[in-house]
Amino acid sequence: MENTLNAPFLSRAKVRYNVEYVLRDKDGNIKPIFQENRFAQWLLHTGRLNPLWINQWYASLISSFLGHWASKKDISNLITNAGRALISGLINGSGTPAAATYVAVGTGTTAAAAGNTTLETETAASGLTRAAGTVSLVTTTITNDTAQVTKTFAITGTVAVTEAGLLNASSNGTLLCRQVFSAVNVVNTDSLAITWKVQNT
């Protein structure tokens, strides 16, 4: 599930690119979204690249080294230390923690780190307030080996979304994982669909 490019996977909950973002306009048409390549993702993971710079740079030749415009964005993320403890508790029922089914987004630009316990700047307006997603089991390799959470946000304002997380409560709660990515620029009447997958292998 995590990919910091220089750290081992949690044994062994993972999907290399486990979160998908699809942006649509008011008529349901897909809007182009910037898909950073692995080099750009490494720069973001290590804090060497500000997520807000990529779209600004796209007007120059520099951006061609960072990714391309696509119909969706697929990103890998970091499992937090608190998230590791949450997974352990869910496995054996210790402390009876709640499942991580809430999707949150924000505008923070600091690279995700294992010690994160919240998003840097969680958004609670413009239709992007943290909300419970629809949960299901899907198949990646073996039947029902992947837990999936999906949420579509109906946008009511203008926001440059640069971070997202999966938590186990509607407020506060435990941050299972967090990721930072090149800005997804949403405007009023857009919809942003997020699909989060966690594979157990």
Secondary structure, DSSP 4 states (H G I P E B T S, - for coil): -B--SSSPPPSSB--TT-EEEEEE-TTSPBPPEEEE-HHHHHHHHTT-S-TTHHHHHTTSGGGGGTEEEES-EEE-BEEPHHHHHHHHHHHH-TT-PPP--EEEEE---SPP-TT--S-SSB--STT---EE-EEEEE-SSSTT-EEEEEEEEE--S-EEEEEEEEESSSSS--EEEEEEEEEEEE-TT-EEEEEEEEEB-
